[in-house]
């Protein structure tokens, strides 16, 4: 049973993510949770209102959110009346990242699916602020779907890795299952100026090979130090449908997230899907699956 959480702000971008999720997992028995967190809109309005009517405003916002979610649920059933899917709606007063994290833990969610951008849909950026926050801080795999993405049958997945840190089986199983379902090829890309792997790197590579033994895989080594450039060139030269990255402490994904250089990866122009895998931060030497 797959458990899928889809945050929505009722924008077309979020609806595109919903369509993507229902199609991507259409062959699996799934519990799908539609979540709308609405505290931001209430607090914005509160600045213009007296405190006495704050609770009344919250209740009105809650009812509006419930009505919109019910309408969204009917829309989903109209284009995806899948008997394998159970739909649940959640309207909650809270911040998006906090609400997503709470429900991920409460329902043991397998994957969060959301648009790369929300209602504002700024064409100059690839990822909106809410999506970046979820990728950074939510302890769950995240699939971020571009608004322009139409084909929900990924045939080629790109998985950049430096082989430095061990992966968890849960992190890899989701990617392997998606690739297996659509008979997709997984390309592992290692970018380094060194021609050989250390013993630790070789062990981690062997673990990846074992975890994807039922999939079509290829391992690539590009000589150099500019990982962003190597990823972009690979995406341009190959028909990549989904980019998979694991967010761990000191990882490449953490580096580009926290230095705000993720825009350098041409996901928007290339119209690719983005999968982020993140682990929770801890006191050990690594921390933190889209």
ZIUR-V554530 format. One record per residue. N is the residue number from 1. SS is DSSP state (@ for helix, = for strand, . for the rest). PSI is psi as a letter, one per 20 degrees, with the letter a starting at -180 (999 if undefined). NEAR is the number of other ideal C-beta (glycine too) atoms within 8 Angstrom. Layout:
n->N ss->SS psi->PSI near->NEAR
n->N ss->SS psi->PSI near->NEAR
This chain:
n->1 ss->. psi->o near->5
n->2 ss->= psi->p near->10
n->3 ss->= psi->p near->12
n->4 ss->= psi->p near->15
n->5 ss->= psi->p near->15
n->6 ss->= psi->o near->15
n->7 ss->= psi->q near->15
n->8 ss->. psi->q near->15
n->9 ss->. psi->j near->9
n->10 ss->. psi->j near->9
n->11 ss->. psi->r near->11
n->12 ss->@ psi->h near->7
n->13 ss->@ psi->g near->13
n->14 ss->@ psi->h near->15
n->15 ss->@ psi->h near->12
n->16 ss->@ psi->h near->12
n->17 ss->@ psi->h near->15
n->18 ss->@ psi->g near->14
n->19 ss->@ psi->g near->11
n->20 ss->@ psi->g near->14
n->21 ss->@ psi->g near->14
n->22 ss->@ psi->h near->14
n->23 ss->@ psi->g near->9
n->24 ss->@ psi->h near->9
n->25 ss->. psi->k near->11
n->26 ss->. psi->h near->10
n->27 ss->. psi->i near->5
n->28 ss->. psi->q near->7
n->29 ss->. psi->p near->6
n->30 ss->= psi->q near->12
n->31 ss->= psi->o near->11
n->32 ss->= psi->p near->12
n->33 ss->= psi->o near->14
n->34 ss->= psi->p near->14
n->35 ss->= psi->p near->13
n->36 ss->= psi->o near->14
n->37 ss->= psi->p near->14
n->38 ss->. psi->j near->12
n->39 ss->@ psi->h near->9
n->40 ss->@ psi->g near->9
n->41 ss->@ psi->h near->8
n->42 ss->@ psi->g near->13
n->43 ss->@ psi->h near->8
n->44 ss->@ psi->g near->7
n->45 ss->@ psi->h near->9
n->46 ss->@ psi->h near->10
n->47 ss->. psi->i near->6
n->48 ss->. psi->j near->4
n->49 ss->. psi->r near->9
n->50 ss->. psi->q near->4
n->51 ss->@ psi->h near->6
n->52 ss->@ psi->h near->4
n->53 ss->@ psi->j near->8
n->54 ss->@ psi->g near->10
n->55 ss->@ psi->h near->6
n->56 ss->@ psi->h near->7
n->57 ss->@ psi->g near->12
n->58 ss->@ psi->g near->10
n->59 ss->@ psi->h near->8
n->60 ss->@ psi->g near->8
n->61 ss->@ psi->h near->12
n->62 ss->@ psi->g near->11
n->63 ss->@ psi->g near->8
n->64 ss->@ psi->g near->8
n->65 ss->@ psi->g near->11
n->66 ss->@ psi->g near->10
n->67 ss->@ psi->g near->8
n->68 ss->@ psi->h near->10
n->69 ss->@ psi->h near->14
n->70 ss->@ psi->h near->9
n->71 ss->@ psi->h near->8
n->72 ss->@ psi->h near->14
n->73 ss->@ psi->g near->11
n->74 ss->@ psi->h near->8
n->75 ss->@ psi->g near->9
n->76 ss->@ psi->g near->11
n->77 ss->@ psi->h near->9
n->78 ss->@ psi->h near->7
n->79 ss->@ psi->i near->7
n->80 ss->. psi->m near->11
n->81 ss->. psi->m near->5
n->82 ss->. psi->o near->7
n->83 ss->. psi->i near->4
n->84 ss->. psi->i near->8
n->85 ss->= psi->p near->13
n->86 ss->= psi->p near->6
n->87 ss->= psi->p near->9
n->88 ss->= psi->q near->8
n->89 ss->= psi->p near->11
n->90 ss->= psi->o near->11
n->91 ss->= psi->p near->9
n->92 ss->= psi->p near->9
n->93 ss->. psi->o near->9
n->94 ss->. psi->r near->9
n->95 ss->. psi->q near->8
n->96 ss->@ psi->g near->12
n->97 ss->@ psi->g near->11
n->98 ss->@ psi->g near->9
n->99 ss->@ psi->g near->14
n->100 ss->@ psi->g near->16
n->101 ss->@ psi->g near->11
n->102 ss->@ psi->g near->9
n->103 ss->@ psi->h near->13
n->104 ss->@ psi->g near->14
n->105 ss->@ psi->g near->8
n->106 ss->@ psi->g near->6
n->107 ss->@ psi->j near->10
n->108 ss->. psi->l near->7
n->109 ss->. psi->p near->12
n->110 ss->. psi->h near->9
n->111 ss->= psi->q near->14
n->112 ss->= psi->p near->17
n->113 ss->= psi->p near->13
n->114 ss->= psi->r near->16
n->115 ss->= psi->q near->15
n->116 ss->. psi->h near->15
n->117 ss->. psi->r near->13
n->118 ss->. psi->b near->12
n->119 ss->. psi->h near->7
n->120 ss->. psi->h near->6
n->121 ss->. psi->l near->11
n->122 ss->. psi->p near->7
n->123 ss->. psi->i near->4
n->124 ss->. psi->i near->3
n->125 ss->. psi->q near->8
n->126 ss->. psi->g near->10
n->127 ss->. psi->p near->11
n->128 ss->. psi->r near->13
n->129 ss->@ psi->h near->5
n->130 ss->@ psi->g near->12
n->131 ss->@ psi->g near->14
n->132 ss->@ psi->g near->11
n->133 ss->@ psi->g near->10
n->134 ss->@ psi->g near->15
n->135 ss->@ psi->g near->15
n->136 ss->@ psi->g near->10
n->137 ss->@ psi->i near->9
n->138 ss->. psi->p near->13
n->139 ss->. psi->m near->10
n->140 ss->. psi->q near->13
n->141 ss->= psi->q near->14
n->142 ss->= psi->p near->17
n->143 ss->= psi->o near->17
n->144 ss->= psi->p near->15
n->145 ss->= psi->p near->15
n->146 ss->. psi->q near->14
n->147 ss->. psi->h near->11
n->148 ss->. psi->i near->6
n->149 ss->. psi->p near->12
n->150 ss->. psi->g near->4
n->151 ss->. psi->o near->5
n->152 ss->. psi->k near->9
n->153 ss->. psi->m near->6
n->154 ss->. psi->p near->12
n->155 ss->. psi->h near->9
n->156 ss->= psi->p near->12
n->157 ss->= psi->p near->17
n->158 ss->= psi->p near->14
n->159 ss->= psi->n near->11
n->160 ss->= psi->p near->14
n->161 ss->. psi->q near->10
n->162 ss->. psi->j near->11
n->163 ss->. psi->j near->11
n->164 ss->. psi->h near->6
n->165 ss->. psi->q near->9
n->166 ss->. psi->q near->6
n->167 ss->. psi->q near->11
n->168 ss->. psi->q near->8
n->169 ss->@ psi->h near->7
n->170 ss->@ psi->h near->7
n->171 ss->@ psi->g near->13
n->172 ss->@ psi->h near->12
n->173 ss->@ psi->h near->9
n->174 ss->@ psi->g near->13
n->175 ss->@ psi->g near->14
n->176 ss->@ psi->g near->13
n->177 ss->@ psi->g near->8
n->178 ss->@ psi->g near->13
n->179 ss->@ psi->h near->16
n->180 ss->@ psi->g near->10
n->181 ss->@ psi->h near->7
n->182 ss->. psi->j near->9
n->183 ss->. psi->l near->7
n->184 ss->. psi->q near->14
n->185 ss->= psi->p near->11
n->186 ss->= psi->o near->15
n->187 ss->= psi->o near->14
n->188 ss->= psi->p near->12
n->189 ss->= psi->p near->13
n->190 ss->= psi->p near->12
n->191 ss->= psi->o near->13
n->192 ss->. psi->q near->9
n->193 ss->. psi->i near->5
n->194 ss->. psi->p near->4
n->195 ss->. psi->h near->4
n->196 ss->. psi->r near->4
n->197 ss->. psi->q near->7
n->198 ss->. psi->r near->6
n->199 ss->@ psi->g near->6
n->200 ss->@ psi->g near->8
n->201 ss->@ psi->g near->11
n->202 ss->@ psi->h near->10
n->203 ss->@ psi->g near->9
n->204 ss->@ psi->h near->14
n->205 ss->@ psi->g near->11
n->206 ss->@ psi->h near->8
n->207 ss->@ psi->g near->10
n->208 ss->@ psi->g near->13
n->209 ss->@ psi->g near->9
n->210 ss->@ psi->h near->7
n->211 ss->@ psi->h near->11
n->212 ss->. psi->k near->12
n->213 ss->. psi->h near->6
n->214 ss->. psi->j near->5
n->215 ss->. psi->r near->11
n->216 ss->= psi->p near->8
n->217 ss->= psi->q near->10
n->218 ss->= psi->q near->8
n->219 ss->= psi->p near->7
n->220 ss->= psi->q near->9
n->221 ss->= psi->o near->8
n->222 ss->= psi->p near->10
n->223 ss->. psi->p near->6
n->224 ss->. psi->a near->9
n->225 ss->. psi->i near->6
n->226 ss->. psi->n near->7
n->227 ss->@ psi->g near->9
n->228 ss->@ psi->g near->10
n->229 ss->@ psi->g near->8
n->230 ss->@ psi->g near->13
n->231 ss->@ psi->g near->14
n->232 ss->@ psi->g near->11
n->233 ss->@ psi->g near->9
n->234 ss->@ psi->g near->14
n->235 ss->@ psi->h near->14
n->236 ss->@ psi->g near->8
n->237 ss->@ psi->i near->5
n->238 ss->. psi->q near->9
n->239 ss->. psi->m near->5
n->240 ss->. psi->p near->13
n->241 ss->. psi->h near->12
n->242 ss->= psi->p near->13
n->243 ss->= psi->p near->15
n->244 ss->= psi->p near->12
n->245 ss->= psi->q near->14
n->246 ss->= psi->p near->15
n->247 ss->= psi->o near->15
n->248 ss->. psi->r near->12
n->249 ss->. psi->p near->9
n->250 ss->. psi->j near->6
n->251 ss->. psi->r near->13
n->252 ss->@ psi->g near->9
n->253 ss->@ psi->g near->11
n->254 ss->@ psi->g near->12
n->255 ss->@ psi->g near->10
n->256 ss->@ psi->h near->12
n->257 ss->@ psi->g near->12
n->258 ss->@ psi->i near->7
n->259 ss->. psi->j near->6
n->260 ss->. psi->k near->6
n->261 ss->. psi->j near->8
n->262 ss->@ psi->h near->10
n->263 ss->@ psi->i near->8
n->264 ss->@ psi->i near->8
n->265 ss->. psi->p near->12
n->266 ss->. psi->l near->9
n->267 ss->@ psi->h near->12
n->268 ss->@ psi->g near->9
n->269 ss->@ psi->h near->5
n->270 ss->@ psi->i near->9
n->271 ss->. psi->l near->8
n->272 ss->. psi->q near->12
n->273 ss->= psi->q near->13
n->274 ss->= psi->p near->14
n->275 ss->= psi->p near->15
n->276 ss->= psi->p near->15
n->277 ss->= psi->p near->15
n->278 ss->= psi->p near->17
n->279 ss->. psi->q near->14
n->280 ss->. psi->q near->7
n->281 ss->. psi->q near->6
n->282 ss->. psi->a near->6
n->283 ss->. psi->i near->2
n->284 ss->. psi->a near->5
n->285 ss->. psi->i near->3
n->286 ss->. psi->q near->10
n->287 ss->. psi->p near->9
n->288 ss->. psi->999 near->12
n->289 ss->. psi->999 near->14
n->290 ss->. psi->999 near->15
